[in-house]
Amino acid sequence: MKRIQILSFISLSILASSAFAQVTFIIDTLPAYTPAQDSIYIAGDFTGWNPGVPEYVMHKNEQGKWAITLAAQPDLSSIAYKFTRGSWTTVEKGASGEELSNRVFTFGNGETVHINIYNWADNGGGGSTAAANVKIMSTNFFMPQLNRYRRIWLYFPPDYETSGLNYPVLYMHDGQNLFDAFTAFAGEWEVDETLNSLATQGYQVPLVVGIDNGGGNRLSEYTPWSNPDYGGGDGEKYIQFIVETLKPYIDQHYRTLPDRSNTALMGSSLGGLISHFGGLAYQDVFSKAGLFSPSYWYSDSIWSFTSQTGKQDDMRFYQLCGTNESAGEVGEMQQMNDSLVSTGFTQNNIFNKVVSGGQHNEKLWREAFGDAYLWLFNSYATAVAEPVVKGKMMVYPNPVNDILTLPGVGKNTYDSVVITDIKGRQVKLFMHTRNAEIDVRGLVAGTYVMKCTRGAVVQEAKFIKK
């Protein structure tokens, strides 16, 4: 598709006689609170969904209304678009502050489209409900694998600014719906409120990276394979964006625990499907996947992919659905459980929850999120009884700079190796490790306790990080 060209109003009379289709968009009404100094942009598939391309800024016509004329090449039939004030945090909203579907225009010569904008995302519909420790990392983070831009949210653990610790990372899809009712499509997950509450109870909570869905590109990005009725199939590129571009950026700029044992994916519906795909395809990167109402129905390729990929490393899968979702949802979830077991994953690492009366909506996913997080990240361990047999162990070197060596590992596998700081807060977790060398370079200087569990035996060691 060739790039749509912007036409100035001065040249409009010349273009009227051209063979190219064109359209003039005129904004008839704006919210009264629209800042007078702000410009209005049109953004769409023709801008790569960049919300503030200078060439697509609108200008006021003789009547004082924002307007822009676009012309298409002869082979261009339609465009998808929205209006912004230069970023996705200022995209247009509906009369009640609701998210709008993409506008669509099919070209025909000499047409004019009149637009009413009722609200902007940063001002209408009741205001933001996001907690203070939720930030917008970027409104237009570039996705080179897809040649698009996207808003990225970050949830920071409440003590992030003061602890000096490194944190696990949970990558979640549909970022609009995770933290803020104002940007959510049909209610938010309340991820921030849930994790803040867990933190007050003494649980370790992660840094959460929320990736906005691409609106009209959501279906394509969340589906690894094409469906004959719905299309799609850009899911592999989307996961490559997370693995190759976004995760390295997050690990470089924030205090994370970047190893696979501390990295997870989670999403719902098609977001559950792409989390399943991403977790299995990149088992060297992710060790956990939260699969809420996963859309396994979308393509039969999910079954052959799961079987052929198989187990390459230990993983945890949390599957959730409700009985009032689609007729086949419960059966497909159980079928996936059996498929994962048949490829080598143990039943102990697959959790399946069916909610009686549960529907395919944010309420179901919101109410399950806290328990799903605790199960996936093993944080529940702080609340269960200790194994009955304890002993001391020696680790070396002690004090340590980079690598801590454990005795007796190699012949035996530890069920878990947990490192806590002097306040008892978990800072590292390793599951089912045979590795005798534990990388502690991410820890700040101080005193730590290492707890190694094998069956009913727990061995503890205190060490100093230089």
Long-range contacts (C-beta under 8 A, 24 or more apart in sequence): 1-46, 1-75, 1-76, 2-73, 2-75, 2-76, 3-46, 4-46, 4-70, 4-71, 4-72, 4-73, 4-76, 4-79, 5-70, 5-71, 6-55, 6-56, 6-68, 6-69, 6-70, 6-71, 7-69, 7-70, 7-71, 8-69, 9-59, 9-61, 9-67, 9-69, 12-69, 15-69, 15-71, 16-110, 18-71, 19-74, 20-71, 20-72, 20-73, 20-74, 21-71, 21-72, 21-74, 21-76, 21-107, 21-108, 21-109, 22-69, 22-70, 22-71, 22-72, 22-107, 22-109, 22-110, 22-111, 23-69, 23-70, 23-105, 23-107, 23-108, 23-111, 23-112, 23-113, 24-67, 24-68, 24-69, 24-70, 24-111, 24-112, 24-113, 25-58, 25-67, 25-68, 25-69, 25-70, 25-112, 25-113, 25-115, 26-61, 26-65, 26-66, 26-67, 26-112, 26-113, 26-114, 26-115, 27-58, 27-65, 27-66, 27-67, 27-83, 27-115, 27-116, 27-117, 28-65, 28-114, 28-115, 28-116, 29-116, 29-117, 29-118, 30-66, 30-117, 31-117, 31-118, 31-119, 31-120, 31-123, 31-124, 33-120, 33-123, 33-124, 34-85, 34-120, 35-85, 38-85, 38-86, 38-90, 39-85, 39-86, 40-66, 40-83, 40-84, 40-85, 41-83, 41-84, 41-85, 41-86, 42-68, 42-70, 42-81, 42-82, 42-83, 43-81, 43-82, 43-83, 43-84, 43-91, 44-79, 44-80, 44-81, 44-82, 44-102, 45-79, 45-80, 45-81, 45-216, 45-217, 46-70, 46-79, 46-81, 48-147, 48-148, 48-149, 49-148, 49-149, 49-150, 49-214, 49-215, 49-217, 50-140, 50-148, 50-149, 51-84, 51-86, 51-87, 51-88, 51-90, 51-91, 51-139, 51-140, 51-149, 52-84, 52-86, 52-87, 52-140, 72-107, 76-107, 77-106, 77-107, 78-104, 78-105, 78-106, 78-107, 79-104, 79-105, 79-107, 80-104, 80-215, 80-216, 81-105, 82-215, 83-115, 83-117, 85-120, 87-139, 87-140, 87-151, 88-121, 88-139, 88-140, 88-150, 88-151, 88-212, 89-121, 89-122, 89-136, 89-139, 89-151, 90-120, 90-121, 90-122, 91-120, 91-121, 92-117, 92-118, 92-119, 92-120, 92-121, 93-118, 93-119, 93-120, 93-121, 93-124, 93-125, 94-118, 94-119, 94-125, 95-119, 96-125, 97-124, 97-125, 97-126, 97-182, 98-125, 98-185, 99-176, 99-183, 99-184, 99-185, 101-215, 101-216, 102-215, 102-216, 121-182, 121-183, 125-182, 126-181, 126-182, 127-182, 128-180, 128-182, 128-183, 129-179, 129-180, 129-181, 129-182, 129-188, 130-179, 130-180, 130-182, 130-192, 131-155, 131-179, 131-192, 131-193, 131-196, 133-157, 133-158, 133-160, 133-192, 133-196, 134-179, 134-180, 134-192, 137-209, 141-246, 142-245, 143-238, 143-241, 143-245, 144-241, 144-245, 145-237, 145-238, 145-240, 145-241, 145-244, 145-245, 146-217, 146-221, 146-234, 146-237, 146-238, 146-241, 148-214, 148-217, 150-211, 150-212, 150-214, 151-175, 151-176, 151-212, 152-209, 152-210, 152-211, 152-212, 152-246, 153-178, 153-179, 153-208, 153-209, 153-210, 153-211, 153-212, 154-207, 154-208, 154-209, 154-210, 154-254, 155-179, 155-191, 155-192, 155-195, 155-207, 155-208, 155-210, 156-207, 157-195, 157-199, 157-204, 157-205, 157-206, 157-207, 158-196, 158-199, 158-200, 158-205, 159-199, 160-207, 160-255, 163-425, 164-255, 164-444, 165-255, 165-421, 165-425, 165-427, 165-443, 165-444, 166-255, 166-256, 166-257, 166-427, 166-428, 166-442, 166-443, 167-204, 167-205, 167-206, 167-207, 167-255, 167-256, 167-257, 167-262, 168-204, 168-206, 168-207, 168-256, 168-257, 168-262, 168-263, 168-264, 168-377, 168-429, 169-206, 169-207, 169-208, 169-209, 169-247, 169-250, 169-251, 169-256, 169-257, 169-258, 169-262, 169-263, 169-264, 170-206, 170-207, 170-208, 170-209, 170-264, 170-265, 170-266, 170-373, 171-208, 171-209, 171-211, 171-242, 171-246, 171-247, 171-263, 171-264, 171-265, 171-266, 172-208, 172-209, 172-210, 172-211, 172-265, 172-266, 172-267, 172-271, 173-211, 173-213, 173-222, 173-266, 173-267, 173-268, 173-271, 173-274, 173-275, 174-210, 174-212, 174-213, 174-218, 174-267, 174-268, 174-271, 175-210, 175-211, 175-212, 175-213, 176-212, 176-213, 177-362, 178-208, 178-210, 179-210, 184-362, 186-361, 186-362, 187-361, 187-362, 187-363, 187-366, 188-362, 188-366, 189-362, 189-365, 189-366, 189-369, 190-366, 190-369, 191-369, 194-366, 194-369, 194-370, 194-373, 195-370, 195-373, 197-370, 198-370, 198-373, 198-374, 198-379, 202-382, 202-424, 202-425, 203-374, 203-379, 203-382, 204-377, 204-379, 204-425, 204-426, 204-427, 205-373, 206-262, 206-264, 206-373, 206-377, 207-250, 207-254, 207-255, 207-256, 209-246, 209-250, 211-242, 211-246, 213-271, 218-270, 219-270, 221-274, 222-267, 222-270, 222-271, 222-273, 222-274, 223-270, 223-273, 223-274, 223-298, 223-299, 224-273, 224-274, 224-277, 224-299, 224-301, 224-305, 225-298, 225-299, 225-301, 225-302, 226-299, 227-298, 227-299, 230-298, 232-298, 235-273, 235-274, 235-277, 236-277, 236-281, 238-274, 239-274, 239-277, 239-278, 239-281, 239-282, 242-278, 243-278, 243-282, 243-285, 247-285, 255-442, 257-427, 257-428, 257-442, 258-442, 259-430, 259-439, 260-284, 260-285, 260-286, 260-287, 260-313, 261-287, 261-429, 261-430, 261-431, 262-287, 262-428, 262-429, 263-287, 263-288, 264-288, 264-289, 264-290, 264-376, 264-377, 265-289, 265-290, 266-290, 266-291, 266-292, 266-372, 266-376, 267-291, 267-292, 268-292, 268-293, 268-294, 268-365, 269-293, 269-294, 269-295, 269-360, 270-295, 270-298, 273-298, 273-302, 276-302, 276-306, 276-317, 276-336, 277-302, 277-305, 279-315, 279-317, 280-305, 280-306, 280-309, 280-315, 281-309, 283-311, 283-312, 283-313, 283-315, 284-312, 284-313, 286-315, 287-313, 287-314, 287-315, 287-316, 287-431, 288-315, 288-316, 288-317, 288-318, 288-376, 288-377, 289-315, 289-316, 289-317, 289-318, 289-376, 290-318, 290-320, 290-372, 290-373, 290-376, 291-317, 291-318, 291-319, 291-320, 291-336, 292-320, 292-321, 292-364, 292-365, 292-368, 292-372, 293-320, 293-321, 293-322, 293-325, 293-329, 293-360, 293-364, 293-365, 294-319, 294-321, 294-332, 294-333, 294-336, 296-332, 296-333, 296-335, 296-336, 297-326, 297-328, 297-332, 302-336, 303-335, 303-339, 306-336, 306-339, 306-340, 306-343, 307-339, 307-342, 307-343, 309-343, 310-343, 310-344, 311-343, 311-344, 311-345, 314-349, 314-431, 314-432, 315-345, 315-349, 316-349, 316-350, 316-351, 316-375, 316-376, 317-345, 317-349, 317-350, 317-351, 318-351, 318-353, 318-372, 318-375, 318-376, 319-350, 319-351, 319-352, 319-353, 320-352, 320-353, 320-354, 320-355, 320-364, 320-365, 320-368, 320-372, 321-353, 321-354, 321-355, 321-358, 322-354, 322-355, 322-356, 322-357, 322-358, 322-359, 322-360, 322-364, 323-354, 323-355, 323-356, 323-357, 323-358, 324-357, 324-358, 324-359, 324-360, 325-358, 325-359, 325-360, 326-360, 329-360, 330-354, 351-375, 377-429, 378-416, 378-429, 378-431, 379-426, 381-416, 381-418, 382-426, 386-458, 387-453, 387-455, 387-456, 387-457, 387-458, 388-456, 389-456, 389-457, 389-458, 390-457, 390-458, 390-459, 390-460, 391-457, 391-458, 391-459, 391-460, 392-459, 392-460, 392-461, 393-452, 393-459, 393-460, 393-461, 394-461, 395-450, 395-461, 395-463, 398-463, 398-464, 399-463, 399-464, 399-465, 399-466, 400-440, 400-463, 400-464, 400-465, 400-466, 401-441, 401-466, 402-439, 402-440, 402-441, 403-437, 403-438, 403-439, 403-440, 403-441, 404-437, 404-438, 404-440, 404-450, 404-463, 405-436, 405-437, 405-438, 406-436, 406-437, 406-438, 406-452, 407-436, 409-433, 409-434, 409-435, 409-436, 410-434, 410-436, 412-454, 413-454, 414-452, 414-453, 414-454, 415-453, 415-454, 415-455, 416-451, 416-452, 416-453, 417-450, 417-451, 417-452, 417-453, 418-450, 418-451, 418-453, 419-443, 419-448, 419-449, 419-450, 419-451, 420-448, 420-449, 420-451, 421-446, 421-447, 421-448, 422-446, 422-447, 422-448, 422-449, 440-465
